[in-house]
Amino acid sequence: MATEVDLDAEQYEKHREAGRILSQVREETAERVDVGVSHLEIAEYAEDRIRELGGAPAFPVNISIDEEAAHATPAADDESTFGEEMINLDIGVHVDGWLADTAITVDLSGNDDLAEAPGAALEAAIDLIEPGVDTGDIGAEIESVIDGYGFNPVVNLTGHGLGHWEQHTSPNIPNRAVSQGTTLEVGDVVALEPFATDGGGKVREGSKEEIFSLQNERTVRNRAAREALAQITDEFRTLPFATRWLESPRPEMALRRLKSQGVVHGYPVLKEDDGCLVSQKEHTVIVTEDGCEVTTR
């Protein structure tokens, strides 16, 4: 016998509050993206605005340019500015560890169809969400819509569940048809995250890392590393954080030590082949008795 889920419980209200904050911040931030604007200015605006509205960043604002798909965030000394490029903003909010996740493409490159494709796929996926639906069927719909635009889904990136202090949990929501998916249930909180590309549809790891998360909490001898670890465990817990968020006077050195000891895990920038473009759209939904509730509209 299935356990009844109280969708009015405090945890779901906090998911909803995170979504309300995130929806506002996404729109305000996207409006500020333009040629000549600083990447760092945009990231810090969004993260500060989240805090002003009563939430906390669930992870560093991802600013992915052209062939980049995920895990790109500016360093503290980054002087990069936007050009006539395809720009993806991926932003997360948590309220007491309960999360919402969203993304939007701001296209300054003139590739309207590619920019539009993941949003159309996302809306088609949302229309399918209900208890008992198989995630493989959702992936098939996403793939079909993106294929209809003449592009490829990024098949080695997926949507995902959102847990308590966990940005990626089961179930995975594929961006292509798969033969064995997972059945969604009432109360599941999932981020649907289609990516479209004019490339081959598989991203690879680059060399740059600016985002990390706690992997194993253990004793470290180095003072700078020990101070950084204290901030990580107290402030970010198991959620991803940016190098620029650390208060250590030498955060890069502290993170190198923590990574070498297996304390933190780094997230390399994920990218398509050079010369290709990637677009993205994402919403968070709560599976309800008769469909789903989109928390990040």
C-alpha positions in Angstrom: 0.0 0.0 0.0 1.4 3.4 -1.1 2.3 5.9 1.6 0.2 9.1 1.4 2.4 12.1 0.7 1.6 15.5 2.4 2.4 18.0 -0.3 1.6 20.8 2.2 4.4 19.7 4.5 7.1 22.1 5.6 9.7 20.7 3.2 7.5 21.2 0.2 6.7 24.8 1.3 10.4 25.4 1.4 10.9 23.9 -2.0 8.2 26.3 -3.2 9.7 29.3 -1.5 13.1 28.5 -3.1 11.3 28.3 -6.5 9.6 31.7 -6.0 12.9 33.3 -5.2 14.6 31.6 -8.0 12.0 32.6 -10.6 12.4 36.2 -9.8 16.2 36.1 -9.7 16.4 34.2 -13.0 14.3 36.9 -14.8 16.2 39.8 -13.2 19.5 38.3 -14.0 18.7 37.4 -17.6 17.7 41.0 -18.3 21.1 42.2 -17.2 23.1 40.0 -19.7 24.3 42.0 -22.6 27.4 42.5 -24.8 30.2 44.0 -22.7 28.7 43.0 -19.3 31.0 41.2 -16.9 30.5 37.5 -16.1 31.5 38.1 -12.5 29.1 41.0 -12.2 26.2 38.8 -13.3 27.1 35.9 -11.1 27.5 38.1 -8.0 24.3 40.0 -8.8 22.3 36.7 -8.9 23.9 35.2 -5.8 23.5 38.4 -3.8 19.9 38.9 -4.9 19.1 35.3 -3.8 20.4 36.2 -0.3 18.4 39.5 -0.3 15.2 37.7 -1.0 15.7 35.2 1.9 17.3 32.2 0.3 20.8 31.0 -0.3 22.6 29.9 -3.5 22.3 26.1 -3.9 25.4 26.2 -6.1 27.5 28.9 -7.8 25.7 30.5 -10.7 26.8 28.6 -13.9 27.5 30.9 -16.8 28.2 28.7 -19.9 29.3 30.3 -23.1 28.8 28.8 -26.6 30.2 25.2 -26.5 30.2 25.1 -22.7 27.3 23.2 -21.1 27.8 23.2 -17.3 30.1 23.9 -14.4 31.5 27.2 -15.7 31.5 30.0 -13.1 33.8 33.0 -12.9 36.9 33.2 -10.6 37.3 36.1 -8.2 39.6 37.9 -10.6 37.7 37.0 -13.8 37.6 39.9 -16.2 35.6 38.2 -19.0 32.7 40.0 -20.6 29.9 38.8 -22.8 30.2 39.0 -26.6 27.8 38.0 -29.4 27.5 34.5 -27.9 25.0 31.9 -26.7 24.9 32.2 -22.9 23.3 29.7 -20.5 22.5 30.8 -16.9 22.0 27.9 -14.5 20.9 29.1 -11.0 19.9 27.3 -7.8 18.4 28.4 -4.5 17.9 26.5 -1.2 15.8 27.4 1.8 17.1 25.4 4.8 18.6 22.9 2.4 15.4 22.4 0.3 16.2 23.2 -3.3 15.0 24.6 -6.6 17.0 24.6 -9.8 16.4 26.5 -13.1 18.2 27.5 -16.2 17.7 29.8 -19.2 19.5 30.6 -22.5 20.1 34.2 -23.3 21.1 34.2 -26.9 23.2 37.1 -28.2 24.5 35.0 -31.1 21.4 35.1 -33.4 20.7 31.3 -33.3 17.1 31.6 -32.5 16.0 28.1 -33.3 18.7 26.5 -31.1 17.9 28.9 -28.3 14.2 27.9 -28.5 14.6 24.1 -28.8 15.2 23.2 -25.1 12.4 25.4 -23.9 9.9 23.6 -26.3 11.3 20.3 -25.1 10.9 21.3 -21.5 7.3 22.3 -21.9 6.6 19.0 -23.7 8.2 17.1 -20.8 6.3 19.0 -18.2 3.0 18.0 -20.0 3.9 14.4 -19.5 4.7 14.5 -15.7 2.3 12.6 -13.5 2.6 9.7 -11.1 3.5 6.5 -12.8 5.1 8.0 -15.9 8.4 6.4 -16.9 11.4 8.7 -17.1 12.4 7.0 -20.3 9.2 8.3 -21.9 10.1 11.8 -20.8 13.5 11.4 -22.4 12.0 10.2 -25.6 9.7 13.3 -25.8 12.7 15.6 -25.1 14.7 13.9 -27.8 11.8 14.1 -30.3 11.2 17.8 -29.8 14.9 18.7 -30.1 15.3 16.5 -33.1 12.3 18.3 -34.7 14.2 21.5 -34.5 17.1 19.9 -36.4 19.4 19.6 -33.3 20.7 16.9 -31.0 20.0 16.6 -27.2 23.1 16.4 -25.0 22.7 12.7 -24.1 25.3 12.5 -21.3 23.7 15.3 -19.2 20.3 14.6 -17.4 17.7 16.1 -15.3 17.7 14.9 -11.7 16.0 14.7 -8.4 16.5 17.3 -5.7 17.1 16.2 -2.1 17.8 17.8 1.2 21.2 19.4 0.9 21.7 17.3 -2.2 21.6 18.9 -5.6 21.6 15.7 -7.6 19.6 12.7 -6.4 17.6 10.0 -8.1 15.7 9.8 -10.3 17.7 10.8 -13.4 15.6 12.3 -16.2 17.3 11.4 -19.5 17.4 13.8 -22.5 16.9 10.9 -24.9 14.8 7.7 -25.1 16.1 4.9 -22.8 14.7 1.4 -22.5 14.7 1.2 -18.7 13.7 4.4 -16.8 12.3 5.1 -13.4 8.7 5.5 -12.5 7.9 8.9 -10.9 5.8 9.0 -7.7 3.7 11.6 -5.9 6.1 13.9 -3.9 9.1 13.5 -6.1 10.9 16.8 -6.7 12.8 16.8 -10.0 14.6 19.2 -12.2 13.9 18.8 -15.9 16.9 20.0 -17.8 17.0 19.6 -21.6 20.1 20.6 -23.5 20.2 21.1 -27.2 23.3 21.4 -29.5 24.3 21.7 -33.1 27.2 19.4 -32.2 27.3 15.6 -31.7 25.4 15.6 -28.4 28.1 14.5 -26.0 30.0 16.8 -23.7 33.5 16.2 -22.4 35.4 17.5 -19.4 37.6 20.6 -19.9 40.6 21.5 -17.7 39.1 24.4 -15.7 37.6 23.9 -12.2 36.1 26.6 -10.2 33.3 24.6 -8.5 33.8 22.0 -5.7 31.8 20.1 -3.2 32.6 18.2 0.0 33.3 14.6 -0.6 34.8 13.2 2.7 35.1 15.1 6.0 38.4 14.3 7.6 41.2 15.8 9.7 43.6 18.0 7.7 46.9 19.5 9.1 47.4 22.5 6.9 46.0 25.6 8.5 44.6 27.2 5.4 43.0 23.9 4.3 41.6 23.4 7.8 40.0 26.9 7.9 38.5 26.4 4.4 37.1 23.0 5.4 35.4 24.6 8.5 33.7 27.1 6.2 32.6 24.5 3.8 31.1 22.1 6.4 29.4 25.0 8.2 28.1 27.0 5.3 27.8 24.8 2.2 27.6 21.3 3.7 27.3 18.9 0.8 26.2 21.6 -1.8 28.6 22.8 -4.5 30.5 26.0 -3.8 32.8 28.3 -5.8 36.5 29.0 -5.1 35.6 32.7 -4.9 33.2 32.0 -2.0 36.0 30.9 0.4 37.2 33.4 2.9 40.7 31.9 3.0 43.4 34.3 1.9 44.8 31.5 -0.4 41.7 29.6 -1.4 43.2 27.9 -4.5 46.0 26.4 -2.4 43.6 25.3 0.3 41.4 23.6 -2.3 44.4 21.9 -3.9 45.3 20.4 -0.5 41.7 19.3 0.2 41.3 17.8 -3.2 44.6 15.9 -3.0 43.4 14.3 0.3 40.1 13.4 -1.1 38.1 15.9 1.0 36.6 17.8 -1.9 35.6 16.9 -5.4 36.1 19.3 -8.3 33.6 19.8 -11.2 35.5 20.5 -14.5 33.7 22.6 -17.1 31.7 20.4 -19.5 31.7 21.3 -23.1 30.9 20.3 -26.6 33.5 20.4 -29.4 34.9 23.8 -30.3 32.8 25.7 -32.7 29.6 24.1 -31.5 26.8 25.7 -29.5 24.8 24.4 -26.5 21.4 25.8 -25.3 19.6 24.9 -22.1 16.3 25.4 -20.3 15.3 24.0 -16.8 12.5 24.0 -14.4 11.9 22.3 -11.0 8.6 20.4 -10.5 6.9 18.6 -7.7 4.9 15.5 -8.8 1.3 15.8 -7.6 -1.7 13.4 -7.7 -2.9 14.8 -11.0 0.2 16.0 -12.7 2.9 18.3 -11.5 3.5 21.7 -9.9 6.2 23.9 -11.5 7.9 25.8 -8.7 10.2 27.9 -10.9 7.8 29.5 -13.3 
